[in-house]
Amino acid sequence: MKYRRLGNTDLYVSEVGFGTIPILKGHVKVLPNYYNCDDDEAISIMEYAYHLGCNIFDTAIVPEYGDAEIKLGKFANQIGREKIIISDKARFFKGHEIYNAVYTSIENLGTYPDIYFVHQVDLDNMNDVFEKDGALDALQELKKQGKIRYIGIASHYYDVLCKGAQDKRVDVLQGSGNILERGMLDRIEKEIAFAQKGFILNKVYAAGILPKFFDTKELIRGVLSYPISTALIGIGTKQQADSAFLYETEKNEDHTRPSFHSVISRLNMNFAPIYCDRCQKCKCEYGTQIHILFRQYNYYFLGKDYWALRKLDLSIQESAAHCRKCVHVKCIRCCPYGLDIPNIMQKIELLVHQHIRNSII
């Protein structure tokens, strides 16, 4: 296992980190109801990963990640708190809410978090987080008190992460990306503001989809070719730990990434994917999040059919109607691949109609 410095912090993290979602027990609102690790099994898996070289473990407040935070605290106590780095987070954006959340997490863990993230920051709640007396100010106060060591912003949106990269209060960023959904990573690689921040990457397997089409070593090496600190992989078994943490067997091997075209070509053997890397440069006059709809379309064919269709069904009719009357087509001008976005939207609407509407009638 190799290690990288986490931005300007004094932490050195393993290139691959442990995501704790798969070790939770019970039902979590946004996740399937099949995670059932008990405490002993969860601790055994984390210990196994630790002995493979993993030293960073990422979790979230109860109940967001079920009881994973509590299990991680028990593991930290067993293995030795000073031997691991704990990355924790909560989906609260007001100052007083995140302040209380940190104290709750400390109680659940039985120790302090090394990094605490404001989780799922998006364009709607961003101002609450960054403004005076918002979540960042609260975390800054907690950092001064020694309750946490470093402050983080976690988001799936480039504009939010870029704002965090430019904010002196923020030490570490967490965002999503993989060799398919790499547009945000490409932008981060070119933006100098990110160079001083630690960066933790999640969704390396795209919610478990991509290993069906690519070797896990190829997926991990591909993202490690970007200037990130660590790639988080959700681990629920020792076999998954082997796959994630033994990603590199040859000495002195450079991390390489396949071209975006080659990734699309590989997927094209199974279906015709939308040629979108989720760079998020496309702008819509009506506020449609085009890159999310395109992701859900691709995910439908990549194996997340039930989930993707129902997500699409929430907004595709309205979005497609906006496209039909839009005369600005700013989205096409902003797209680096020149995609005919309005026509693709009609294609997605037709897919949803055929597979959801007709099944209801």
Secondary structure as the mmCIF struct_conf table of DSSP 4:
data_model
#
loop_
_struct_conf.conf_type_id
_struct_conf.id
_struct_conf.beg_label_comp_id
_struct_conf.beg_label_asym_id
_struct_conf.beg_label_seq_id
_struct_conf.end_label_comp_id
_struct_conf.end_label_asym_id
_struct_conf.end_label_seq_id
STRN STRN1 TYR A 3 ARG A 5
TURN_TY1_P TURN_TY1_P1 GLY A 7 ASN A 8
BEND BEND1 THR A 9 ASP A 10
STRN STRN2 TYR A 12 SER A 14
BEND BEND2 GLU A 15 GLU A 15
STRN STRN3 VAL A 16 GLY A 19
HELX_RH_3T_P HELX_RH_3T_P1 ILE A 21 ILE A 23
STRN STRN4 LYS A 25 LYS A 25
BEND BEND3 GLY A 26 GLY A 26
TURN_TY1_P TURN_TY1_P2 LYS A 29 VAL A 30
BEND BEND4 LEU A 31 LEU A 31
BEND BEND5 ASN A 33 ASN A 33
STRN STRN5 ASN A 36 ASN A 36
HELX_RH_AL_P HELX_RH_AL_P1 ASP A 39 HIS A 51
TURN_TY1_P TURN_TY1_P3 LEU A 52 GLY A 53
STRN STRN6 ILE A 56 ASP A 58
TURN_TY1_P TURN_TY1_P4 VAL A 62 ASP A 67
HELX_RH_AL_P HELX_RH_AL_P2 ALA A 68 ILE A 79
HELX_RH_3T_P HELX_RH_3T_P2 ARG A 81 LYS A 83
BEND BEND6 ILE A 84 ILE A 84
STRN STRN7 ILE A 85 ALA A 90
STRN STRN8 LYS A 94 LYS A 94
HELX_RH_AL_P HELX_RH_AL_P3 GLY A 95 LEU A 109
TURN_TY1_P TURN_TY1_P5 GLY A 110 GLY A 110
BEND BEND7 THR A 111 THR A 111
BEND BEND8 ASP A 114 ASP A 114
STRN STRN9 ILE A 115 VAL A 118
HELX_LH_PP_P HELX_LH_PP_P1 HIS A 119 HIS A 119
BEND BEND9 GLN A 120 GLN A 120
TURN_TY1_P TURN_TY1_P6 LEU A 123 ASN A 125
HELX_RH_AL_P HELX_RH_AL_P4 MET A 126 PHE A 130
BEND BEND10 GLU A 131 GLU A 131
TURN_TY1_P TURN_TY1_P7 LYS A 132 ASP A 133
STRN STRN10 GLY A 134 GLY A 134
HELX_RH_AL_P HELX_RH_AL_P5 ALA A 135 LYS A 144
TURN_TY1_P TURN_TY1_P8 GLN A 145 GLY A 146
BEND BEND11 LYS A 147 LYS A 147
BEND BEND12 ARG A 149 ARG A 149
STRN STRN11 TYR A 150 ALA A 154
BEND BEND13 HIS A 156 HIS A 156
HELX_RH_AL_P HELX_RH_AL_P6 TYR A 158 ALA A 165
TURN_TY1_P TURN_TY1_P9 GLN A 166 GLN A 166
TURN_TY1_P TURN_TY1_P10 LYS A 168 ARG A 169
STRN STRN12 VAL A 172 SER A 176
BEND BEND14 ILE A 179 GLU A 181
HELX_RH_AL_P HELX_RH_AL_P7 GLY A 183 LYS A 190
HELX_RH_3T_P HELX_RH_3T_P3 ILE A 192 GLN A 196
BEND BEND15 LYS A 197 LYS A 197
STRN STRN13 GLY A 198 ASN A 202
TURN_TY1_P TURN_TY1_P11 VAL A 204 ILE A 209
HELX_RH_3T_P HELX_RH_3T_P4 LEU A 210 LYS A 212
TURN_TY1_P TURN_TY1_P12 PHE A 213 PHE A 213
BEND BEND16 PHE A 214 PHE A 214
HELX_RH_AL_P HELX_RH_AL_P8 THR A 216 LEU A 224
TURN_TY1_P TURN_TY1_P13 SER A 225 SER A 225
BEND BEND17 TYR A 226 PRO A 227
BEND BEND18 SER A 229 SER A 229
STRN STRN14 THR A 230 GLY A 234
BEND BEND19 THR A 237 THR A 237
HELX_RH_AL_P HELX_RH_AL_P9 LYS A 238 PHE A 245
TURN_TY1_P TURN_TY1_P14 LEU A 246 LEU A 246
BEND BEND20 GLU A 250 GLU A 250
TURN_TY1_P TURN_TY1_P15 LYS A 251 ASN A 252
HELX_LH_PP_P HELX_LH_PP_P2 GLU A 253 HIS A 255
HELX_RH_AL_P HELX_RH_AL_P10 PHE A 260 LEU A 267
TURN_TY1_P TURN_TY1_P16 ASN A 268 ASN A 270
BEND BEND21 PHE A 271 PHE A 271
TURN_TY1_P TURN_TY1_P17 GLU A 285 TYR A 286
HELX_RH_AL_P HELX_RH_AL_P11 ILE A 290 LEU A 302
TURN_TY1_P TURN_TY1_P18 GLY A 303 GLY A 303
HELX_RH_AL_P HELX_RH_AL_P12 ASP A 305 ASP A 313
TURN_TY1_P TURN_TY1_P19 LEU A 314 SER A 315
HELX_RH_AL_P HELX_RH_AL_P13 ILE A 316 LYS A 325
BEND BEND22 VAL A 327 VAL A 327
HELX_RH_AL_P HELX_RH_AL_P14 LYS A 330 CYS A 334
TURN_TY1_P TURN_TY1_P20 PRO A 336 TYR A 337
HELX_RH_AL_P HELX_RH_AL_P15 ILE A 341 VAL A 352
HELX_RH_PI_P HELX_RH_PI_P1 HIS A 353 ARG A 357
HELX_RH_AL_P HELX_RH_AL_P16 ASN A 358 ILE A 360
#
